[in-house]
Amino acid sequence: MTDFPQTVRIVEVGARDGLQNEQAVATADKVALINALAAAGLKDIEAGAFVSPKWVPQMADSAQVISAVNLPEVNLSALTPNLKGAEAAHAVGIKEFAIFTAASESFCQKNINCSIEQSIERFIPVMEFAKAHNIRVRGYVSCVLGCPYEGDIDPQAVLNVSKKLLELGCYEISLGDTIGVGTAAKVTNLIKLLVKYIDKRKLAVHFHDTYGQALTNIYAALSLGIATVDAAVAGLGGCPYAKGASGNVATEDVVYLLQGLGIEHGVDLQRLSEAGWQITKMLNKQPLSKVSVALHNK
């Protein structure tokens, strides 16, 4: 028995999670992308990351990008891994922070140089600042279906870290298949466990398409009632652990899937596709969205 939601909220991550894994893009082109995504109907857009430019130079202009965007009807969010980042994001009007940890100890150590427990402790000042300024915080959990160092991940580990982030004050947990190794069966097993302890309305899915399974995995999540999906226009972003592989699932492909299922999403597919072609032209590449390419070739 399936439990498809009537409406799905798409969190567009192309301008941050996507572009941070691409070659550098001009500030004006990032602003144009965010405006085009909003014009296509997307209401939740991850617009930047307030992290050290030494580690993520592609996001060094996040403050300028967000300051140049005037979209009061759109929920713009930003990655804020520490208090300094949170303060900088707040200074340019960001009303939603994103913090991230992992379900894999090895990945956490390699990615942010600390244990899962230490990463959560580091978020306490961010959460306190967010609460004081009435800012929502979204929690990302990486490697929920597999890790480049540990292989398969125990769903119980995902549950444990998700509960800790919710207890910390996150309003939602985005479950990330960071290296794209998940399958529909693994997704089903994971979500069936999580929803025994966590309200499904507090769960989102963030699947990468490295092995071509992202849409299948999203379908599995939708069938269990998950109603928030992360995606990146044109499939922006690579997978750092699989050279040459695709990264984020393309928003255009997700929208086409939702349309086929009769699920409301509020996005104009044609305008979304045009936004994807516009930014990929700046990157001297073609969208990785099969739907977008098909529409373009009609």
C-alpha positions in Angstrom: 0.0 0.0 0.0 1.3 3.4 -1.0 0.9 6.7 0.8 1.8 9.4 -1.8 1.5 13.0 -0.6 -0.9 15.3 -2.5 1.6 18.1 -2.6 5.4 18.0 -2.6 7.7 20.8 -1.5 10.9 21.0 -3.6 14.0 22.4 -1.9 16.2 23.7 -4.8 19.8 23.3 -3.9 21.4 24.0 -7.2 22.7 27.5 -6.3 24.6 26.1 -3.3 25.1 22.4 -3.2 25.2 22.3 -7.0 27.5 25.3 -7.8 29.9 24.6 -5.0 30.9 21.5 -6.9 31.2 23.3 -10.3 33.8 25.7 -11.6 33.5 29.3 -10.2 30.5 31.3 -11.5 30.2 35.1 -11.6 28.1 36.6 -8.8 25.7 38.2 -11.4 25.1 34.7 -12.9 24.3 33.2 -9.5 21.8 36.1 -8.8 20.3 35.5 -12.3 19.9 31.8 -11.5 18.2 32.3 -8.2 15.8 34.9 -9.8 15.1 32.5 -12.6 14.4 29.6 -10.2 12.0 31.8 -8.2 10.3 32.9 -11.5 9.7 29.2 -12.2 7.8 28.9 -9.0 10.3 27.5 -6.6 9.7 28.7 -3.0 12.6 27.1 -1.1 16.0 27.9 -2.5 19.3 27.2 -0.9 21.2 30.4 -1.9 24.7 30.1 -0.5 27.1 28.9 2.1 28.8 30.9 4.8 31.9 28.8 5.1 35.6 29.4 4.8 36.5 30.6 1.2 39.7 28.7 1.7 37.8 25.4 1.6 34.9 26.4 -0.6 36.0 29.3 -2.9 32.9 28.9 -5.1 30.8 30.2 -2.2 33.0 33.1 -1.2 30.5 35.7 -2.6 27.4 34.3 -0.8 26.8 37.5 1.1 26.9 39.6 -2.2 24.6 37.1 -4.0 22.0 37.1 -1.2 22.2 40.9 -0.8 21.5 41.3 -4.5 18.4 39.1 -4.5 15.0 40.6 -3.6 12.5 37.8 -3.3 10.4 38.3 -0.2 8.0 35.5 -1.2 10.8 32.9 -1.4 12.4 31.1 1.5 16.2 31.6 1.0 18.4 29.4 3.1 22.1 29.1 3.6 24.6 26.7 5.0 25.9 27.9 8.4 28.3 25.3 10.0 29.4 27.6 12.8 28.4 30.8 14.7 30.5 33.0 12.5 28.7 31.7 9.4 25.3 32.1 11.2 26.0 35.7 12.0 27.1 36.5 8.5 24.0 34.8 7.0 21.7 36.7 9.4 23.4 40.0 8.5 22.1 39.6 4.9 18.6 38.6 5.9 18.7 34.8 5.8 15.7 33.3 7.6 16.7 29.7 7.4 20.1 28.1 8.4 21.3 24.7 7.3 23.7 22.6 9.4 25.2 19.2 8.4 26.7 16.1 9.9 26.8 12.5 8.9 25.6 9.0 9.8 29.1 7.7 9.2 31.8 8.4 11.8 34.5 8.0 9.1 32.9 10.5 6.7 32.4 13.0 9.6 36.1 12.8 10.5 37.2 13.1 6.9 34.7 15.9 6.0 34.6 18.1 9.1 37.5 16.7 11.2 35.4 15.6 14.2 33.2 12.9 15.5 29.4 12.9 14.9 28.9 13.8 18.6 31.4 16.6 18.4 29.8 18.0 15.2 26.4 18.2 17.0 28.0 20.0 20.0 29.5 22.5 17.6 26.0 23.4 16.4 24.8 24.4 19.8 25.9 28.1 19.4 24.3 28.2 15.9 21.1 26.9 17.3 21.1 29.4 20.2 21.7 32.2 17.8 19.0 31.0 15.5 16.5 30.7 18.3 17.3 34.2 19.5 16.7 35.6 16.0 13.6 33.5 15.1 15.5 31.6 12.4 14.6 28.1 11.4 17.3 25.5 11.1 17.4 22.5 8.8 19.6 19.6 9.5 21.4 17.6 6.8 22.6 14.0 7.4 25.2 12.8 4.9 25.8 9.2 3.9 22.5 7.8 5.1 22.5 4.9 2.5 26.3 4.3 2.1 29.7 5.8 2.9 32.9 5.9 0.7 34.9 4.7 3.7 32.5 2.4 5.6 30.3 1.0 2.9 26.7 0.2 4.0 25.3 2.4 6.8 23.1 0.9 9.6 19.7 2.6 9.5 19.8 2.8 13.3 22.8 5.1 13.0 20.7 7.4 10.8 17.9 7.3 13.3 20.2 8.2 16.2 21.8 11.2 14.5 18.4 12.4 13.1 16.9 12.3 16.6 19.8 14.3 18.0 19.4 17.0 15.4 15.7 17.2 16.1 16.3 17.4 19.8 18.8 20.2 19.1 16.0 22.2 17.5 16.1 21.4 13.7 12.6 21.6 12.2 13.5 19.1 9.5 16.0 16.5 8.6 17.3 16.1 5.0 18.5 12.6 4.4 21.4 12.6 2.1 22.6 9.8 -0.1 25.9 11.6 -0.6 27.6 9.2 -2.9 24.4 8.0 -4.7 24.7 4.3 -3.9 21.2 3.9 -2.4 18.5 1.6 -3.9 14.7 1.6 -3.5 14.9 -1.3 -1.1 17.4 0.5 1.1 15.4 3.7 1.0 12.2 1.8 2.0 13.9 0.0 4.9 15.4 3.3 6.2 12.2 5.4 6.0 10.1 2.6 7.5 12.4 2.6 10.5 12.6 6.4 10.8 8.8 7.1 10.7 8.3 4.8 13.7 10.1 7.4 15.8 10.0 10.6 13.7 7.0 12.4 12.2 7.3 11.9 8.4 6.6 15.6 7.9 10.0 16.3 9.5 11.8 14.2 6.9 13.2 15.2 3.5 15.2 13.3 1.0 18.4 14.4 -0.8 19.5 11.8 -3.3 22.4 11.9 -5.7 22.2 10.1 -9.0 25.7 8.6 -9.3 24.3 5.1 -10.1 21.2 6.4 -11.8 18.9 5.5 -8.9 17.9 8.9 -7.6 14.4 9.0 -9.2 13.6 5.5 -8.2 14.7 6.2 -4.7 12.6 9.4 -4.6 9.6 7.4 -5.8 10.1 4.9 -3.0 10.3 7.8 -0.5 7.1 9.4 -1.9 5.2 6.1 -1.7 5.9 6.2 2.1 4.5 9.7 2.4 7.7 11.8 2.4 6.7 15.2 1.0 9.9 17.2 0.8 12.5 16.5 -1.9 15.9 18.3 -2.5 17.0 18.7 -6.1 19.4 20.8 -8.2 18.4 22.4 -11.5 20.1 20.8 -14.5 21.6 18.2 -12.1 24.3 20.7 -11.0 27.1 19.4 -8.8 29.4 16.5 -9.2 30.0 13.7 -6.8 33.5 14.1 -5.3 33.8 10.4 -4.5 33.0 9.1 -8.0 35.1 10.9 -10.6 33.0 12.0 -13.6 29.8 10.8 -12.0 26.7 13.0 -11.7 25.7 14.4 -8.4 22.4 15.9 -7.4 19.2 14.7 -9.0 17.9 17.2 -11.5 14.9 19.3 -10.4 13.4 19.1 -13.9 13.4 15.3 -13.7 11.8 15.4 -10.2 9.1 17.8 -11.4 8.3 15.5 -14.4 8.0 12.5 -12.0 5.7 14.4 -9.8 3.5 15.6 -12.7 3.2 12.0 -13.9 2.0 11.0 -10.4 -0.5 13.8 -10.2 1.3 15.4 -7.3 1.1 19.2 -6.9 4.5 20.9 -6.8 3.9 24.5 -8.0 6.8 24.6 -10.5 6.7 25.7 -14.2 8.7 23.0 -15.9 9.4 25.0 -19.0 10.8 28.0 -17.1 12.7 25.7 -14.8 14.3 24.1 -17.8 15.3 27.4 -19.3 16.9 28.4 -16.0 19.0 25.2 -16.2 20.1 25.9 -19.7 21.0 29.5 -18.8 23.3 28.5 -15.9 24.9 25.5 -17.7 25.7 27.8 -20.7 27.8 29.8 -18.2 29.5 26.6 -17.2 30.1 25.5 -20.8 28.2 22.3 -20.4 24.8 20.8 -21.0 22.2 20.1 -18.3 22.3 16.5 -16.9 18.5 16.5 -16.8 17.1 14.1 -19.3 13.8 15.9 -19.2 15.4 19.2 -19.9 17.4 17.9 -22.8 14.2 16.3 -24.2 12.3 19.5 -23.9 15.1 21.5 -25.5 15.3 19.1 -28.5 11.5 19.1 -29.2 
